[in-house]
Amino acid sequence: MTYDLYIGDRLFSSWSLRGWLMLEKFGIPHRTHMIGLYSGTMASDMAPLAPARLVPTLKTPEGIVVGESLAMAETIAERHPGAGFWPSGPAERATARWICAEMVAGFGALRSQCPMQLAHCYEGFRPSDETKADLARIEELWTHARKVAGAGKTGPLFGQYSLADVFYTPVAARIVGYGLPVSDQSRGYCEALLADPAVLSWREQALRVSYDPFPYPVDLPTKPWPV
């Protein structure tokens, strides 16, 4: 039972990273197909998957096409109930779904001002007030999740790795990549997500592709990505 996952560029496509992690981290067999996100071929590459038009897009072994990350997550979780996608307790599971849904629908300022990029970290970046408000809300949700789960201050939000951690991994990349102001606890959580072997493998593949010019340039000094 192998799924087909259609993704965009690894270095910049935060949604593609989420789609891949929800398969990779839970041991779901899959094949990855690249869509020309920056090459100008995206529309033609996606045509066989219509009406899906964005990455990631999932095709089940039976050929069912599923767009949108949250729908993909629920579909896979339903088909693999023993894989541990969502926390086992009802309160924890409801909270995990809540914070994933809010991530999908919200944080527009953070997304707009800080596009995900995995190449390096910027020094001296100044977030807008709106981005700071998004960060405060994210930290509020993370604190609430840990309280509901009785989880410690470090590690996965609900004690064991779940889709909540998958959905917030690209947020972690933004926080670390732009040096955004969060608590030490939140920064430690972000760094732990980015140090995951699956994420490191994704980034290693991403760095095999070079860009000229570099998408989403920021005129600031850079430092190496944390290892």
PyMOL commands that set and color helices and strands:
alter all, ss='L'
color gray80, all
select helices_A, chain A and resi 14-24+42-49+69-79+90-105+108-113+129-149+163-177+184-194+197-206
alter helices_A, ss='H'
color red, helices_A
select strands_A, chain A and resi 3-7+30-34+57-59+65-67+121-122+222-223
alter strands_A, ss='S'
color yellow, strands_A
deselect
rebuild
show_as cartoon
